[in-house]
Amino acid sequence: MGVKNFFKNAFSDMKQNAKAQHEVDKAQFDAIKAESKATWEEAKMSPSQRQALMQKERDAQIAEARQREAEAQARIEFAKNSKKKD
């Protein structure tokens, strides 16, 4: 492999990496832009709408916590039953 081919391959790799990184940056920028717009729209909501949204989020968090607790209890029971068999 000559020096010419080495640099040709190196620059080709850098070009591909730059394109890929640009796509990542563009996607992240678009996501941040959408999140900012969502925050702005939420800020313009009436107090009753905002309260309803916050209650919905809290309900989802409670449901998730209860699901995690149930999974942990199942793991505890499995571990206890495994000990008894040994």
JOSULWO-V770760 format. One record per residue. N is the residue number from 1. OMEGA is omega in whole degrees, -180 to 180 (none if undefined). Layout:
# JOSULWO-V770760
N&OMEGA  N&OMEGA
This chain:
# JOSULWO-V770760
1&-179  2&-180  3&-179  4&179  5&179  6&-179  7&177  8&179  9&-179  10&-180  11&176  12&177  13&180  14&180  15&179  16&179  17&179  18&178  19&-180  20&179  21&178  22&178  23&178  24&-180  25&-180  26&179  27&179  28&178  29&179  30&178  31&179  32&179  33&179  34&178  35&179  36&178  37&178  38&178  39&179  40&180  41&177  42&180  43&-180  44&-179  45&176  46&-179  47&-180  48&177  49&-180  50&178  51&179  52&178  53&-180  54&178  55&178  56&178  57&178  58&178  59&178  60&179  61&178  62&180  63&178  64&-180  65&179  66&177  67&178  68&179  69&179  70&178  71&179  72&178  73&177  74&178  75&179  76&180  77&179  78&-180  79&179  80&-179  81&179  82&179  83&-176  84&-179  85&-178  86&none
